[in-house]
């Protein structure tokens, strides 16, 4: 059946129409230059894509005046790159969100700059939706207040970003990569609706590829992919400055830009016909207070290549990864302290009428769990300097933050006093824990009774629900009680499939060593207790007469590989904050302690240092508790 286009009588602005989506199931809005329209709105998908890359559609031969009609609309998060390439486990996530959310919408509403239209892929869909849309677009919906911020740098913050850039430049000099894109995460509290936030931002800026989906508000200026018929194009942005003339004269930005254009030519070459790929000369374009260097690269898709093939060949966008692409993604996973979600993935549609169009999910806010966050960064090359890269990241963040009535946080501009070169990197000995190996809880069994069972199961249940969408077996407490015998340690392992394994072993003697060996691990191990202990075991083997101590890239002490850390100063007990970088230990919650940043120097001069786990407490002498590898 041919697609259908029906006029809608409405005088609403785009911002007012966006607000009319409030209360609907899985609403979305695309605003800017999408499919030649000023705005595309929709709600109520009939199904959700099981495979975010499996979104091929049979093209409509003659769509008439219909611009879009419908199709797959959604967000493709950066983490989907793990389905395309073999990558090490990502840094911890402060908030767990789905890696993608793509739904099938058989009708949409389109604003062509002058009039509103209902477009549908069938007459039936048009009849089903027409009445509701006419009612919604008849009169404006009032806006509701929202609050976002204040924003601050997450995790190791500005100091961590400076250290990451410095390390990346070193790796470039050693030939590991030519360029890698590193980001800093700015986050704050949020209350309200993303629709109100999006409408407010549109009242201040008009990005080329703005988008709003549940939990995501993107104010992106960059097109990732556009396919019309068999012609495919991409428009990588690489090179940013608040001054046009400075950007035009920058040899660094020009070299960085050429590198990414070549990368995108290579990605398109995987699915385009030989000899059809061409790149236009770079141009300078403005966006939200900064200037960007942009090129268009295009080619003709091979007859045997599908949209799924196109996505897999090019995802994630090269302009936000680096070159060589796969190695740059490995560097990102090692040096960044927080996991990327929608940020630097893609947002848009695959339509039987309009083809395919995706933005690069930069200048993108993400909202979940009462938090809002924004990633910002840039490409690191051989002559990058940490301070200038931090400046560039915050300049990029300033525009989107201003659009929602917020501002970039004040940060420390100096180089961190902590020198990572004096401390071994944990990732020199292995990779972060693999979440696919499941979760672990270790319980103390004393005289045949497992201790603090309810607290352990509550923590396990929270992690299982967030990570895998699992509920714990109803009889798990009974099974633990049946397995408990004598005095020992009981290990409870939960797999991704919900399978549970319980193992009871002797408690063993307490560790004889009283030395802490620091290892740098950007972002730490996170707030979940992983079953994969390979990194912890490798660090223990690397320091056989010591306890491995994890510190972030800014020098902040986090925890030991098996225990939470405390120090005592003038009778006051202090411990690192449970801010998503450490495991909130069961015994930790029983100790009255102030949460404050702790450095190695502070640890060295404490009156007392001790570690706690569910099994035991271990005391250390501060005067001799630390050594590092010079």
RODODREN-502039 format. One line per field, with one value per residue (C-alpha): residue in one letter; x, y, z. Coordinates in steps of 0.05 Angstrom, whole numbers. Each point is the difference from the previous one (the first is absolute). Layout:
BEGIN
residuo: c(A/...)
xx: c(X/...)
yy: c(Y/...)
zz: c(Z/...)
END
This chain:
BEGIN
residuo: c(X/X/X/X/X/X/X/X/X/X/X/X/X/X/X/X/X/X/X/X/X/X/X/X/X/X/X/X/X/X/X/X/X/X/X/X/X/X/X/X/X/X/X/X/X/X/X/X/X/X/X/X/X/X/X/X/X/X/X/X/X/X/X/X/X/X/X/X/X/X/X/X/X/X/X/X/X/X/X/X/X/X/X/X/X/X/X/X/X/X/X/X/X/X/X/X/X/X/X/X/X/X/X/X/X/X/X/X/X/X/X/X/X/X/X/X/X/X/X/X/X/X/X/X/X/X/X/X/X/X/X/X/X/X/X/X/X/X/X/X/X/X/X/X/X/X/X/X/X/X/X/X/X/X/X/X/X/X/X/X/X/X/X/X/X/X/X/X/X/X/X/X/X/X/X/X/X/X/X/X/X/X/X/X/X/X/X/X/X/X/X/X/X/X/X/X/X/X/X/X/X/X/X/X/X/X/X/X/X/X/X/X/X/X/X/X/X/X/X/X/X/X/X/X/X/X/X/X/X/X/X/X/X/X/X/X/X/X/X/X/X/X/X/X/X/X/X/X/X/X/X/X/X/X/X/X/X/X/X/X/X/X/X/X/X/X/X/X/X/X/X/X/X/X/X/X/X/X/X/X/X/X/X/X/X/X/X/X/X/X/X/X/X/X/X/X/X/X/X/X/X/X/X/X/X/X/X/X/X/X/X/X/X/X/X/X/X/X/X/X/X/X/X/X/X/X/X/X/X/X/X/X/X/X/X/X/X/X/X/X/X/X/X/X/X/X/X/X/X/X/X/X/X/X/X/X/X/X/X/X/X/X/X/X/X/X/X/X/X/X/X/X/X/X/X/X/X/X/X/X/X/X/X/X/X/X/X/X/X/X/X/X/X/X/X/X/X/X/X/X/X/X/X/X/X/X/X/X/X/X/X/X/X/X/X/X/X/X/X/X/X/X/X/X/X/X/X/X/X/X/X/X/X/X/X/X/X/X/X/X/X/X/X/X/X/X/X/X/X/X/X/X/X/X/X/X/X/X/X/X/X/X/X/X/X/X/X/X/X/X/X/X/X/X/X/X/X/X/X/X/X/X/X/X/X/X/X/X/X/X/X/X/X/X/X/X/X/X/X/X/X/X/X/X/X/X/X/X/X/X/X/X/X/X/X/X/X/X/X/X/X/X/X/X/X/X/X/X/X/X/X/X/X/X/X/X/X/X/X/X/X/X/X/X/X/X/X/X/X/X/X/X/X/X/X/X/X/X/X/X/X/X/X/X/X/X/X/X/X/X/X/X/X/X/X/X/X/X/X/X/X/X/X/X/X/X/X/X/X/X/X/X/X/X/X/X/X/X/X/X/X/X/X/X/X/X/X/X/X/X/X/X/X/X/X/X/X/X/X/X/X/X/X/X/X/X/X/X/X/X)
xx: c(0/26/15/-51/5/-57/1/-9/-30/47/33/47/74/49/13/-74/-10/57/-36/-63/37/-1/-32/4/35/73/-7/55/16/51/11/46/17/-26/-26/-10/-51/3/-27/-22/-41/-26/-22/-24/46/-33/64/71/61/32/64/14/40/-53/-44/-2/-63/-30/2/-63/7/-45/-14/-33/1/13/67/7/-63/29/54/51/15/45/68/60/48/76/4/-29/71/15/-45/41/71/37/10/21/-55/-21/10/-54/-67/-24/-72/-21/-40/-17/53/-52/-74/-28/-74/-45/-48/-50/-20/31/-18/43/8/28/13/-69/-52/-10/-14/-17/40/-11/25/-71/-71/-18/55/-21/-73/21/43/-35/-51/50/50/-53/-21/71/21/-64/25/66/20/28/72/20/61/63/66/68/65/42/49/67/53/-13/50/72/-26/44/64/-17/-12/66/36/-37/21/72/0/-33/53/53/-34/-3/74/12/-40/-60/-50/2/-60/-50/-61/-4/-60/-17/-68/-38/-60/-51/-68/-63/-74/-54/-11/49/-54/-2/76/1/-53/37/65/-34/-22/73/36/-18/51/2/-16/-36/-37/-40/-14/-16/61/38/2/49/20/48/29/30/-29/27/-34/-50/-25/-48/-11/68/40/33/34/32/21/55/15/71/33/-34/16/-39/35/-10/67/37/-32/13/74/9/47/-16/-75/10/44/-49/-57/34/14/-73/-24/46/-28/-71/20/27/-63/-45/47/-21/-71/4/15/73/19/-63/26/19/15/-15/48/-7/-45/-8/-69/-27/-37/-20/59/54/24/8/40/-47/7/-50/21/-46/-6/-48/-22/14/-62/12/11/-58/-12/22/65/9/-10/47/54/0/-23/18/15/74/-1/-11/46/67/50/13/-72/1/64/-27/-62/45/38/-67/-21/66/8/-71/-28/-74/-36/-31/-74/-39/57/41/-48/-55/-72/-49/-41/-1/-62/-28/-17/55/58/49/23/39/34/63/-24/42/-25/-47/-33/-18/-50/-11/-8/-8/66/17/67/36/64/49/69/44/52/69/59/76/4/-61/9/-44/-22/-21/-38/-38/-14/-28/-44/-31/-9/-40/-42/-14/-49/-46/2/-20/-57/-32/16/62/74/64/31/61/59/71/43/67/33/-16/53/-6/51/-26/69/20/-56/-13/-62/-48/-16/72/-18/-68/-67/-59/-49/-45/-74/-21/33/-55/-1/30/-16/46/-33/31/-26/9/-21/-45/-35/11/10/-39/-36/-54/52/38/-63/-25/65/0/-73/13/59/-36/-60/41/49/-39/-73/-1/-37/33/-30/-52/34/70/1/-21/55/52/-23/4/71/26/40/54/41/24/-14/-60/5/-64/7/-57/5/-30/-50/-23/37/26/61/16/68/22/73/43/11/75/52/0/51/70/21/-13/23/-46/24/-36/-23/-34/-68/-40/-70/16/-39/-68/-57/-15/35/23/10/59/59/54/26/1/37/50/14/9/50/37/6/6/19/-50/-73/-17/-30/-40/6/-33/38/-1/33/-63/4/-60/4/40/-15/-36/-20/-22/52/-2/48/-2/24/-5/-53/-42/-12/1/-16/-6/-70/-45/-7/-5/74/3/-39/-46/24/-47/45/15/-71/8/58/-11/46/3/4/58/52/62/68/61/34/-59/-1/75/-9/-63/-1/-30/-19/-45/-39/-67/-36/-58/50/49/35/75/41/59/56/-2/74/16/-65/16/51/-3/40/45)
yy: c(0/70/48/52/75/38/75/20/68/27/66/-30/15/-57/11/-2/-63/-34/14/-32/-67/0/-62/-41/-67/5/68/29/65/14/74/35/-26/-71/-29/71/15/49/-50/-73/-24/-68/-45/-70/-48/-66/-39/9/-23/-62/14/75/-14/-44/56/-12/23/-12/67/33/9/60/40/58/62/-40/19/-54/-41/-40/-52/-16/59/0/4/-43/6/1/-67/-35/5/-61/-40/20/-3/-40/52/-4/10/73/45/-2/33/49/-15/-62/15/-43/-3/16/15/-6/-7/-9/58/-10/74/67/74/45/75/23/71/26/-54/-62/-68/-69/-51/-75/-62/-24/26/-41/33/69/-12/-27/61/58/17/-1/44/51/6/7/52/41/42/9/-41/41/-12/-28/21/-42/8/-23/7/29/-40/-26/-44/-73/-50/25/64/52/-27/-69/27/37/-64/-40/49/-2/-76/0/46/-47/-59/39/13/-74/-16/-34/48/61/33/-18/39/8/28/28/-12/58/-18/27/-12/1/7/7/-25/-5/28/65/3/-12/52/51/-14/7/69/21/-41/-37/-55/-34/-69/9/-59/-19/-72/-27/15/35/72/12/68/-28/40/-61/-48/-71/-34/17/-50/20/-56/-32/64/4/60/19/68/-7/59/3/65/50/70/60/42/-12/29/-40/-64/16/10/-59/-53/-46/2/-9/-61/-29/13/-35/-60/-9/13/-56/-45/13/-13/-67/-17/16/-39/-64/5/48/-17/6/68/36/31/74/52/74/54/20/59/42/2/34/-33/24/46/-42/-13/-69/-29/-44/-43/-42/-70/-39/-64/-49/-59/-67/-37/-57/47/13/54/-50/-10/76/9/-56/25/71/-4/36/65/9/74/-18/-61/12/-35/-56/-7/-66/16/69/-32/-43/61/35/-60/2/75/25/-10/-6/-42/34/-14/36/51/-8/-52/20/23/2/-45/-54/10/-36/69/47/-49/5/59/2/55/-7/1/58/61/-53/-1/-66/-7/-58/-13/74/17/37/-4/26/-25/48/-11/2/-34/-8/3/2/74/5/31/-22/71/19/-65/12/71/-27/-51/52/48/-53/-13/73/9/-59/17/72/-26/-32/58/-31/13/-39/-12/36/-48/0/19/-21/-66/-52/-6/-76/-29/-63/-19/-19/-51/-62/-3/-56/-10/-19/-66/-14/30/23/-54/-29/13/-61/-44/20/24/-24/6/-26/-13/-16/-64/-5/-61/-24/67/46/72/60/-40/53/54/-45/-21/72/22/-60/11/73/-16/-59/43/59/-41/-60/13/-60/-15/-45/-69/3/-58/29/17/-71/-29/44/-23/-73/9/35/-45/11/63/21/42/-13/24/12/10/24/-9/44/-56/0/-64/-1/-36/-5/-21/-7/-1/10/72/-7/40/76/30/5/61/70/39/34/5/53/-13/51/-22/58/-1/-59/-65/34/-14/-72/-62/-37/-75/10/7/-7/71/-3/-66/27/60/-45/-41/64/21/-68/30/56/19/33/70/32/75/42/38/64/-36/-10/-63/-45/-68/-64/-55/-38/51/71/47/45/46/33/71/30/-50/12/-57/18/-42/15/18/-53/40/-57/-15/-48/-59/22/-54/-35/12/71/21/-19/47/73/36/66/-6/42/-3/-38/5/-44/55/7/-75/-1/51/-29/-23/-67/-36/-61/-40/-35/-53/-45/-50/39/64/10/54/35/44/66/12/-63/-15/28/-10/19/-19/58)
zz: c(0/-15/58/18/14/33/18/72/18/53/17/52/-1/1/74/16/-41/38/66/-28/3/77/29/-63/-7/-23/-34/-44/-37/-53/-15/-49/-69/5/-67/-26/54/58/50/4/60/20/57/14/-37/-19/15/24/-38/32/-39/-7/-62/-31/-25/-75/-35/-69/-36/-26/-75/-5/64/-36/44/63/32/53/11/58/14/54/46/61/32/-15/60/-5/36/-61/-27/44/-47/-60/27/54/55/73/52/7/61/54/-11/53/-24/-38/-64/-61/-54/-54/-7/-71/-16/-61/-11/-57/0/17/-1/-43/-2/-67/23/-18/16/43/-32/24/-39/4/-33/-12/-4/62/41/-23/20/68/17/-34/53/57/-36/-20/72/26/-50/6/59/36/61/57/19/68/40/1/36/-25/39/26/-42/23/-31/17/28/-4/-30/-34/31/-26/-70/1/21/-54/-54/23/-2/-68/-29/27/-34/-65/5/10/-63/32/-34/-43/34/54/22/75/38/68/31/31/42/49/31/-44/14/-52/-71/-57/-46/39/0/-75/-15/43/-37/-68/22/5/-54/-64/-10/-68/30/67/29/61/21/70/42/-56/-25/-57/-26/-52/-58/-34/-51/7/-59/-54/-51/-55/-50/-7/13/68/32/66/25/53/44/25/22/47/22/28/-54/-75/-22/52/-24/-73/14/46/-29/59/-14/-75/10/50/-49/-59/44/17/-71/-23/54/-23/-72/23/39/-59/-45/36/-29/-59/-72/-20/-29/24/64/-1/53/-7/25/73/17/64/32/63/56/70/12/-33/-71/-30/-58/-42/-62/-40/-21/-46/-41/-32/42/-31/-25/50/59/48/52/53/-38/-4/75/19/-48/27/73/44/-37/-16/18/74/5/-35/-45/-8/22/38/37/17/30/43/24/16/43/38/12/10/70/-17/-52/-60/-12/-54/-4/-64/-26/-49/-1/-58/-46/-53/-44/-61/-28/23/3/58/40/65/40/41/72/24/39/28/69/31/58/47/74/18/-34/-65/-34/-61/-33/-32/-28/-61/-42/31/-47/9/15/45/69/59/19/-71/-9/65/-23/-66/35/46/-59/-36/62/13/-58/17/74/-15/-43/61/46/32/-5/-2/69/25/0/23/-60/30/-15/54/53/-4/-48/-31/-25/72/6/-42/-44/20/-73/-15/35/-31/-19/41/25/-53/18/-40/53/49/72/65/74/54/68/67/31/76/40/-56/-11/-60/22/-26/-52/-12/-16/-48/-36/-5/-32/-47/-19/-16/-46/-33/-16/-27/-41/-24/14/47/64/52/12/55/37/-2/75/16/-44/33/69/-22/-27/62/45/52/-9/-69/-61/-45/-72/-37/-76/-44/-76/-53/-13/72/19/72/26/75/26/73/18/63/19/-1/37/-4/-47/30/-41/26/-62/-50/-72/-42/-71/-45/-28/-31/28/47/-1/9/48/-20/28/-62/-3/-47/47/-53/7/76/-3/-50/45/60/-39/-20/73/36/67/-1/-6/-67/11/-57/-13/-54/-54/42/59/40/43/-13/32/5/-50/55/53/15/29/62/34/69/12/70/19/-62/-49/-74/-62/-75/-24/-30/-64/-49/-2/59/25/58/48/48/60/-25/14/74/12/19/-48/-38/-76/-25/-55/21/-34/8/39/48/8/16/56/32/72/-20/-64/-5/-52/8/-39/16/26/43/19/-14/35/-32/26/-39/8/-39/-36/-69/-54/-73/-61/-18)
END
